[in-house]
Amino acid sequence: MIQFLYQYVNKGSLRTLSFILAVVLTLALLFNFNLFSTQLRTANPLLVLFILWGVVCAWIHGMGFEINRTFWKAVFFPYFGYLAFLVSIVLHYS
């Protein structure tokens, strides 16, 4: 099932989207560190880990790393990374 779903995101345009989202959120973390850390200080620690995990998923997918094992494809599935980006944007701007 993971292999089948991974085929849909293993395209150049979605890899580019992952790379752009990873760069944007990483730059937001680095250049706006005080505001970002202040907002995340009051957040649930599991939510912060979820956002960081989404950034890692986006970097792995966006850089074009080929994952061979099904377990690691499930752990670093790009849809979960996109969901983490969506959650971080909603929390940042609300």
C-alpha positions in Angstrom: 0.0 0.0 0.0 2.8 2.4 0.9 4.6 1.6 -2.4 1.4 2.4 -4.3 0.8 5.7 -2.5 4.5 6.7 -2.8 4.3 6.4 -6.6 1.9 9.4 -6.6 4.4 11.7 -4.8 7.5 10.4 -6.5 7.2 13.1 -9.3 9.4 16.0 -10.1 6.7 18.7 -9.4 5.9 17.4 -5.9 9.6 17.0 -5.1 10.0 20.6 -6.1 7.1 21.6 -3.9 8.6 19.7 -1.0 11.9 21.3 -1.4 10.4 24.8 -1.6 8.3 24.2 1.5 11.3 22.8 3.4 13.4 25.9 2.5 10.6 28.3 3.4 9.9 26.8 6.8 13.6 26.4 7.6 14.3 30.0 6.7 11.3 31.0 8.8 12.8 29.1 11.7 16.3 30.6 11.3 15.5 34.2 10.5 12.5 34.6 12.8 13.8 32.5 15.6 12.6 34.6 18.6 9.0 34.8 17.4 9.0 31.2 16.2 10.4 29.9 19.5 8.1 32.1 21.6 5.0 30.7 19.8 6.2 27.1 20.0 7.2 27.5 23.7 3.5 27.5 24.7 2.6 24.7 22.2 2.4 21.0 23.0 5.9 19.4 22.6 4.4 16.7 20.5 3.2 19.3 18.1 6.6 20.9 17.9 8.1 17.4 17.1 5.4 16.9 14.5 6.4 20.2 12.8 10.1 19.3 12.9 9.3 15.8 11.6 7.4 17.4 8.7 10.5 19.6 7.9 12.7 16.5 7.8 10.2 14.6 5.6 10.1 17.6 3.2 13.9 17.8 3.1 14.3 14.1 2.4 11.6 14.1 -0.3 12.6 17.4 -1.8 16.3 16.6 -2.1 15.4 13.4 -4.1 16.7 10.7 -1.7 15.5 7.3 -2.9 14.3 5.3 0.1 14.4 1.6 -0.5 12.8 0.1 2.6 9.0 0.2 3.0 9.3 1.0 6.7 11.3 4.1 6.1 9.0 5.2 3.2 6.1 5.0 5.7 8.0 7.0 8.4 9.1 9.7 6.0 5.9 9.8 3.8 5.6 13.2 2.2 1.9 13.5 2.8 2.6 13.6 6.5 5.2 16.3 5.9 2.6 18.3 3.9 0.1 17.9 6.8 2.8 19.2 9.2 3.4 22.2 7.1 -0.3 22.9 7.0 -0.6 22.7 10.8 2.5 24.9 11.3 1.1 27.6 8.9 -2.3 27.5 10.6 -0.7 27.8 14.1 1.7 30.5 13.0 -1.0 32.8 11.4 -3.8 32.2 13.8 
